[in-house]
Amino acid sequence: MGTDFAIVAQQTNHGPAKTDGRKRRWHQHKVERRTELVDGALEAVRQRGHDVSMDDIAAEIGVSKTVLYRYFVDKNDLTTAVMMRFAQTTLIPNMAAALSSNMDGFDLTREIIRVYVDTVANEPEPYRFVMANSSASKNKVIADSEQIIARMLAVVLRRRMSRAGMNTGGVEPWANLIVGGVQLATHSWITNPRMTSAELIDYLTMLCWNALCGIVEAGGSLSMFNAGPHPSPVLPPTLT
């Protein structure tokens, strides 16, 4: 009888473990397959354009549309996954590399802006594909990506300002303003380009660099900024 109990105990203990193992393997398979489909969809958008349909995506990947709907609820779900994949594999790594460089202030400012603009400019179809499909989940992915980049920028600002003995209380709103402003300006430009990407980068650098110079002049301090005079800038002789 003791042997019988042992056998039953082994069966009882091992049964759920085997089931859990199968569930984990199946879940991992689904995650890997979904990632493959997202990568395929991203390539389909690059090849066929931002107005690509689910039929076009399925054909480009080489699967039936039924397979896509097995892994994605609808096109918005796929769009969200594409945006998340693009952010994880391209946008955020590119920005992290730019932010970790050892360039001087002006060069670093321009490089950060250039990398963002060029990343979008080099992938116009995926960007338009994502922006053309509105959903709350997609908007959250975009907001989360911007927040990650803004936090990385805030770390850089805080580190450099701390080394110089400046007040760092405003680094987070400054970082959010820069990232949000560059994102909005880039979105407007790629939707309706009226200048070259180099001109856009230079105009954004002009604004951001002069703003940063003003922050440095005040030592990052609100009290110093508020206490000082704020005269209108002197126009160059050619403009007077």
PyMOL commands that set and color helices and strands:
alter all, ss='L'
color gray80, all
select helices_A, chain A and resi 2-48+54-61+65-71+75-99+105-121+124-132+136-163+171-191+197-217+222-227+237-239
alter helices_A, ss='H'
color red, helices_A
deselect
rebuild
show_as cartoon
